[in-house]
Amino acid sequence: MELMTIIRAEIRRAINGGRNKREPQTNVMATVTSFNNNGVMVRFDDGGDAVGPYKRLEHYSPSNGDRVQLARVGVRGKYVVQGKVV
């Protein structure tokens, strides 16, 4: 009986994306690489190329090199630049 429980758990884990499935983070840190009227381009702390553009809160005026916090918002869970971390 215990063997069947283990097998079922492993099947469930495989169906749901395995052990390495990564849940999106609610808040992340990034560095501003560029910005324009369409939004802010950032490079996330985990590396990789610059991505975006992301919308920003009205009070934040971006500058290249700023360390910023992004948060997932809304039903679709898109990142929005919350502001500069000082």
BELTA-V327219 format. One record per helix or strand of 2 or more residues. SS is the DSSP state (a for helix, b for strand). FROM is the first residue (numbers start at 1). TO is the last residue. If there is no record, write none. Layout:
SS & FROM & TO
SS & FROM & TO
This chain:
a & 2 & 15
b & 27 & 36
b & 39 & 44
b & 51 & 56
b & 67 & 73
b & 78 & 84
